[in-house]
Amino acid sequence: MSVYTSVGSVELADWLQPLQVGAYRAHAGISAGMQNSNYFVDTSSGRWVLTLFEHLPAGDVATYLRLMQQLAGRGIPCPRPCPDPAGELVRQLAGKPAALFNCLPGRALDTPDLVACRRIGGVLARLHLAAADLRDFPANPCGVAWRQQVGEELLPLLPAAERGLLADELAFQQQQAWTVEVGHGLPAGVIHGDLFRDNVLWDAAGQVGGLLDFYFAGVDAWLYDLAIVVNDWCPDSERMQALLAAYAAERPFTAVERMAWPAVRRAAALRFWLLRLDASYRPRAGEDVLRKDPAYFGNLLQALRQPAAAAAQLD
């Protein structure tokens, strides 16, 4: 389900007019995504993507679109929002904040190979550098404080084994210097925050065609964003090393990052374990959200807590 708000053709044609993207021809809902309403929109100039933001306030939407505008302008393959003549990127449509984007090519990969891992590692580093000078961007919405708060709220709801694991991991993460403040001792800036495999499009030539879903973006340690990607993209050490090497070729790691890597990987696994536990134990009434099994990230966290993983550092 990805269309919660219906849009009529006349209403949409009027809304499109200031954007100067050609005459309206047709639109159809997109059967992907869970949080917003998405449409393909065909005009005389080609195909576009319309998003109506179902939950985010217009001000928050504008912040994320500003990030995407800057990244696209600096060569990062992400959707570019279309401004109106006054430069506004978000306007009301059918009672919701809405924006129009260029339509990016490609499809997601279920099982990335070594080449794909190298390419996404390089793109992620370039994304971090391209957004490094973006000012007044909010902190990571699922950062240190969020993990601690949600973890403590979930503790009494969990079975004994999971409760013990979560309590111990929360205590461990509180002791890590990098979590005391954003980027403490680690290079930091705007991160994507959710660059899973299904948020990357690959074109027919095997190149990254588009990075999607920037609505978890925020300021945090760049290494934390890298850990999120490695935890999802790399089921083995060979693919992980390929991804890390490609990232480091664009932005070399610091000595502090090398030391912090095991703890940061654990924090990234904890974040998504908590998200999935929260959706399972405290589902929100009226939300149509795909509930994914928390076990994957719970098991990953367990593995990352083992002595061999704990001793590993970035090469």
C-alpha positions as CSV (number, residue, x, y, z in Angstrom):
1,M,0.0,0.0,0.0
2,S,1.5,3.3,-1.0
3,V,-1.4,5.6,-1.9
4,Y,-3.3,6.9,1.2
5,T,-4.4,10.3,-0.3
6,S,-6.2,10.4,-3.6
7,V,-5.4,13.2,-6.1
8,G,-7.7,14.1,-9.0
9,S,-6.4,14.9,-12.4
10,V,-7.7,18.4,-12.6
11,E,-6.4,19.2,-9.1
12,L,-3.0,17.8,-10.0
13,A,-2.8,19.6,-13.4
14,D,-3.4,22.9,-11.6
15,W,-0.8,22.1,-9.0
16,L,1.8,21.2,-11.6
17,Q,1.4,24.3,-13.7
18,P,3.8,26.6,-11.7
19,L,6.5,23.9,-11.9
20,Q,6.9,24.3,-15.6
21,V,7.3,20.5,-16.2
22,G,5.0,20.4,-19.2
23,A,1.3,19.7,-19.7
24,Y,-0.3,17.0,-17.5
25,R,-1.2,13.8,-19.2
26,A,-1.7,11.0,-16.6
27,H,-0.8,9.8,-13.1
28,A,-0.9,6.4,-11.4
29,G,-0.2,5.2,-7.9
30,I,3.2,3.5,-7.1
31,S,3.0,0.2,-5.3
32,A,6.1,0.8,-3.2
33,G,6.8,2.5,0.1
34,M,4.8,2.4,3.3
35,Q,4.7,5.9,4.8
36,N,3.8,8.3,2.0
37,S,1.5,8.4,-1.0
38,N,3.5,8.2,-4.2
39,Y,2.5,8.6,-7.9
40,F,4.1,8.4,-11.3
41,V,3.1,11.6,-13.1
42,D,3.4,11.8,-16.9
43,T,3.6,15.2,-18.6
44,S,4.6,16.4,-22.0
45,S,8.2,16.6,-20.9
46,G,8.4,13.0,-19.5
47,R,7.8,11.0,-16.3
48,W,8.0,12.4,-12.8
49,V,7.4,11.2,-9.2
50,L,4.9,12.9,-6.9
51,T,5.1,12.3,-3.2
52,L,2.4,13.4,-0.7
53,F,3.8,13.3,2.9
54,E,1.3,11.7,5.1
55,H,2.9,12.4,8.5
56,L,5.8,14.9,8.2
57,P,5.0,18.6,8.8
58,A,5.8,20.8,5.8
59,G,8.7,22.4,7.6
60,D,10.4,19.0,8.1
61,V,9.7,18.0,4.5
62,A,11.4,21.3,3.3
63,T,14.5,20.4,5.4
64,Y,14.9,17.0,3.8
65,L,14.2,18.4,0.3
66,R,16.9,21.0,0.8
67,L,19.3,18.2,1.5
68,M,18.3,16.3,-1.6
69,Q,18.5,19.4,-3.7
70,Q,22.1,20.0,-2.6
71,L,23.1,16.4,-3.1
72,A,21.6,16.2,-6.6
73,G,23.3,19.5,-7.5
74,R,26.6,18.0,-6.5
75,G,26.3,14.8,-8.5
76,I,24.8,12.4,-6.0
77,P,22.2,10.2,-7.7
78,C,19.1,11.1,-5.7
79,P,15.7,12.5,-6.5
80,R,15.9,16.2,-7.3
81,P,12.8,18.2,-6.0
82,C,11.3,20.6,-8.5
83,P,11.1,24.2,-7.2
84,D,8.3,26.6,-8.1
85,P,9.1,30.1,-9.4
86,A,9.6,31.4,-5.9
87,G,12.1,28.5,-5.1
88,E,9.7,26.6,-2.9
89,L,10.2,22.9,-2.9
90,V,7.1,21.8,-1.0
91,R,3.5,22.9,-1.6
92,Q,0.1,21.7,-0.4
93,L,-1.8,19.2,-2.5
94,A,-5.0,17.5,-1.4
95,G,-4.4,18.8,2.1
96,K,-0.9,17.3,2.4
97,P,2.7,18.7,1.9
98,A,3.7,17.5,-1.6
99,A,6.7,17.6,-3.8
100,L,7.6,16.6,-7.4
101,F,10.8,14.8,-8.3
102,N,12.6,13.6,-11.4
103,C,12.1,9.9,-12.0
104,L,15.3,7.9,-11.5
105,P,16.2,4.7,-13.4
106,G,16.7,1.3,-12.1
107,R,15.6,-1.3,-9.6
108,A,16.7,-2.6,-6.2
109,L,19.1,-5.6,-5.8
110,D,18.2,-8.4,-3.4
111,T,21.7,-9.8,-3.3
112,P,24.5,-7.3,-4.1
113,D,27.8,-8.7,-5.4
114,L,31.3,-7.4,-4.8
115,V,31.0,-4.8,-7.6
116,A,27.7,-3.5,-6.2
117,C,29.2,-3.3,-2.7
118,R,32.2,-1.4,-4.0
119,R,30.0,1.1,-5.8
120,I,27.7,1.7,-2.9
121,G,30.6,2.2,-0.6
122,G,32.0,4.9,-2.9
123,V,28.7,6.6,-3.3
124,L,28.1,6.7,0.4
125,A,31.4,8.5,1.1
126,R,30.7,11.0,-1.7
127,L,27.2,11.6,-0.2
128,H,28.8,12.4,3.2
129,L,31.3,14.8,1.7
130,A,28.6,16.5,-0.5
131,A,26.5,17.3,2.5
132,A,29.4,18.2,4.8
133,D,28.8,22.0,4.6
134,L,25.0,21.8,5.1
135,R,24.2,24.0,8.0
136,D,21.4,23.9,10.7
137,F,20.4,20.3,9.8
138,P,18.6,18.4,12.7
139,A,20.3,15.6,14.6
140,N,19.8,12.0,13.7
141,P,16.1,11.2,14.8
142,C,17.2,7.7,15.8
143,G,20.4,8.7,17.5
144,V,21.8,8.1,21.0
145,A,19.0,9.6,23.0
146,W,16.3,7.8,20.9
147,R,18.0,4.4,21.3
148,Q,18.3,4.8,25.1
149,Q,14.7,6.0,25.5
150,V,13.1,3.4,23.3
151,G,15.3,0.6,24.7
152,E,14.3,1.4,28.3
153,E,10.6,1.6,27.3
154,L,10.8,-1.8,25.7
155,L,12.7,-3.6,28.4
156,P,9.6,-4.6,30.5
157,L,7.8,-5.9,27.4
158,L,10.5,-8.4,26.3
159,P,11.0,-12.0,27.3
160,A,13.9,-12.6,29.7
161,A,16.6,-13.5,27.2
162,E,15.9,-10.5,25.0
163,R,15.5,-8.3,28.0
164,G,19.0,-9.3,29.3
165,L,20.6,-8.7,25.9
166,L,19.0,-5.3,25.5
167,A,19.8,-4.1,29.0
168,D,23.5,-5.2,28.7
169,E,23.8,-3.5,25.2
170,L,22.3,-0.3,26.4
171,A,24.7,-0.2,29.3
172,F,27.6,-0.9,26.9
173,Q,26.6,1.8,24.5
174,Q,26.3,4.4,27.3
175,Q,30.0,3.8,28.1
176,Q,31.2,4.5,24.6
177,A,32.9,7.9,24.1
178,W,31.5,8.4,20.7
179,T,27.9,8.3,22.0
180,V,28.4,11.1,24.6
181,E,27.7,13.7,22.0
182,V,27.1,13.7,18.2
183,G,30.4,12.8,16.5
184,H,32.4,12.8,19.7
185,G,35.9,12.0,18.4
186,L,34.5,10.9,15.1
187,P,34.0,12.8,11.8
188,A,30.3,13.7,11.6
189,G,27.8,15.4,9.4
190,V,24.5,14.7,7.7
191,I,23.9,10.9,7.2
192,H,21.3,9.1,5.2
193,G,20.4,6.9,8.1
194,D,18.4,4.2,6.2
195,L,20.4,3.2,3.1
196,F,19.2,-0.3,2.9
197,R,19.3,-2.4,-0.3
198,D,15.7,-1.5,-1.1
199,N,16.5,2.2,-1.0
200,V,19.0,2.0,-3.9
201,L,18.2,1.8,-7.6
202,W,20.6,0.2,-10.1
203,D,20.4,1.0,-13.8
204,A,20.9,-1.4,-16.7
205,A,24.6,-0.8,-16.7
206,G,25.0,-1.8,-13.1
207,Q,25.6,1.7,-11.9
208,V,23.8,3.4,-9.0
209,G,20.8,5.0,-10.5
210,G,19.3,6.5,-7.4
211,L,19.4,6.8,-3.6
212,L,15.9,7.0,-2.1
213,D,14.1,7.7,1.2
214,F,16.1,10.5,2.9
215,Y,13.5,10.9,5.6
216,F,15.6,9.4,8.4
217,A,18.5,11.7,7.6
218,G,20.2,13.7,10.4
219,V,23.5,14.8,11.8
220,D,25.5,11.9,13.3
221,A,28.9,10.2,13.0
222,W,29.6,9.2,9.4
223,L,30.9,5.9,10.6
224,Y,27.5,5.1,12.1
225,D,25.9,5.5,8.6
226,L,28.6,3.3,7.1
227,A,27.8,0.6,9.8
228,I,24.1,0.7,8.9
229,V,25.0,0.0,5.2
230,V,27.5,-2.7,6.0
231,N,25.1,-4.5,8.4
232,D,22.5,-4.7,5.6
233,W,24.6,-5.1,2.5
234,C,27.4,-7.4,3.6
235,P,26.6,-10.9,4.7
236,D,30.3,-11.9,4.5
237,S,33.7,-10.4,5.2
238,E,34.7,-10.3,1.5
239,R,31.8,-8.0,0.6
240,M,32.3,-5.9,3.7
241,Q,36.0,-5.4,2.9
242,A,35.1,-4.4,-0.7
243,L,32.6,-1.8,0.5
244,L,34.9,-0.4,3.2
245,A,37.8,-0.1,0.8
246,A,35.7,1.8,-1.7
247,Y,34.4,4.1,1.0
248,A,38.0,4.8,2.4
249,A,39.2,5.6,-1.1
250,E,36.9,8.6,-1.1
251,R,37.2,9.5,2.6
252,P,40.0,7.8,4.5
253,F,39.3,6.6,8.1
254,T,40.7,8.3,11.1
255,A,42.5,6.4,13.9
256,V,39.6,7.0,16.2
257,E,37.2,5.6,13.7
258,R,39.3,2.5,13.3
259,M,39.1,1.9,17.1
260,A,35.4,2.7,17.4
261,W,34.2,0.5,14.5
262,P,33.1,-2.6,16.5
263,A,31.0,-0.5,19.0
264,V,29.5,1.6,16.2
265,R,28.5,-1.6,14.2
266,R,26.7,-2.8,17.4
267,A,24.9,0.6,17.8
268,A,23.7,0.4,14.2
269,A,22.4,-3.2,14.7
270,L,20.8,-2.1,18.0
271,R,19.0,0.8,16.3
272,F,17.2,-1.4,13.8
273,W,16.5,-4.2,16.3
274,L,14.8,-1.6,18.4
275,L,12.8,-0.2,15.5
276,R,11.5,-3.7,14.7
277,L,10.9,-4.6,18.3
278,D,9.0,-1.4,18.8
279,A,6.8,-2.1,15.8
280,S,6.1,-5.6,17.1
281,Y,5.4,-4.8,20.7
282,R,3.9,-1.4,20.4
283,P,2.2,-1.1,17.0
284,R,0.7,2.3,16.3
285,A,-3.1,2.3,15.8
286,G,-4.1,3.1,12.3
287,E,-0.6,2.7,10.8
288,D,-0.2,0.5,7.8
289,V,3.5,-0.4,8.4
290,L,5.2,-3.6,7.2
291,R,6.4,-5.3,10.4
292,K,9.7,-7.0,9.8
293,D,11.1,-9.8,12.0
294,P,13.3,-8.3,14.7
295,A,15.3,-11.5,14.9
296,Y,17.7,-10.6,12.1
297,F,19.1,-7.6,13.9
298,G,18.9,-9.3,17.3
299,N,21.0,-12.2,15.9
300,L,23.4,-9.8,14.2
301,L,23.8,-7.9,17.5
302,Q,24.6,-11.1,19.3
303,A,27.2,-12.0,16.7
304,L,28.8,-8.6,16.9
305,R,29.2,-8.9,20.6
306,Q,31.4,-12.0,20.3
307,P,35.1,-11.6,21.1
308,A,36.3,-11.9,17.5
309,A,33.9,-9.2,16.3
310,A,34.7,-7.0,19.3
311,A,38.4,-7.1,18.5
312,A,38.0,-6.3,14.9
313,Q,39.0,-2.9,13.6
314,L,38.8,-1.1,10.3
315,D,41.7,-2.2,8.0
